[in-house]
Amino acid sequence: FNTPRSLGTHIDDAFMAPQRGYDHPWILTSDIKPCASLYHEATGRLMVVSTNQPALVLYTMNFADPLILENDTLASPRRAICFETQNLPIGYNECFKEGSLLKKGEPYKASTQFKFCIK
């Protein structure tokens, strides 16, 4: 996703099968703002995400409980998308763990902005 492309481009590829969609963190380059955008071509709606967090997780509702949604439709996989700004996920051998620990008396400040417009 270094250049704009459709979310569906690789969502059904074999390497995506275990998670049934996107549930992946991207390490952000701190000097690039905004960090992500989502455009719906049919309506012209655009969402732009900016953050001071070091990572963004893209999640495409890969699993869904049988819930009735607000518009009386049944929840189903890939019916929604989420942009989660966060610290780097703790990985293999607990890499990046130090970035997720908050020590007593240490302030924590994070900022994420979602802007919406019609393009």
Backbone hydrogen bonds, N-H to C=O, Kabsch-Sander energy under -0.5 kcal/mol:
donor,donor_aa,acceptor,acceptor_aa,energy
9,T,6,S,-1.5
10,H,7,L,-0.5
13,D,10,H,-1.7
16,M,13,D,-1.8
17,A,14,A,-1.4
19,Q,16,M,-0.7
20,R,16,M,-1.2
20,R,17,A,-0.6
21,G,16,M,-0.9
24,H,58,L,-1.6
26,W,56,L,-2.7
28,L,54,P,-2.6
30,S,28,L,-0.7
32,I,29,T,-2.3
33,K,31,D,-0.7
35,C,49,V,-2.2
36,A,49,V,-1.6
38,L,47,M,-2.6
40,H,45,R,-2.7
41,E,39,Y,-0.7
43,T,40,H,-0.7
44,G,40,H,-2.4
45,R,40,H,-0.7
46,L,117,C,-2.8
47,M,38,L,-2.7
48,V,115,K,-2.5
49,V,36,A,-3.2
50,S,113,Q,-2.3
52,N,111,S,-1.8
55,A,86,Q,-1.7
56,L,26,W,-2.1
57,V,84,E,-3.1
58,L,24,H,-2.5
58,L,56,L,-0.5
59,Y,57,V,-0.6
59,Y,82,C,-2.5
60,T,22,Y,-2.1
67,L,65,D,-2.6
69,L,67,L,-0.6
69,L,73,T,-3.5
72,D,69,L,-2.0
75,A,67,L,-3.0
78,R,60,T,-0.6
78,R,61,M,-3.2
79,R,76,S,-1.3
82,C,59,Y,-2.9
84,E,57,V,-2.8
84,E,82,C,-0.6
85,T,83,F,-0.7
86,Q,55,A,-2.3
91,G,95,C,-2.2
94,E,91,G,-1.8
95,C,92,Y,-1.5
97,K,94,E,-1.7
99,G,96,F,-0.6
100,S,97,K,-1.9
101,L,97,K,-0.5
101,L,98,E,-0.9
103,K,101,L,-0.6
106,E,103,K,-2.4
113,Q,50,S,-3.1
115,K,48,V,-2.7
115,K,113,Q,-0.5
117,C,46,L,-2.1
119,K,44,G,-3.5
119,K,117,C,-0.5
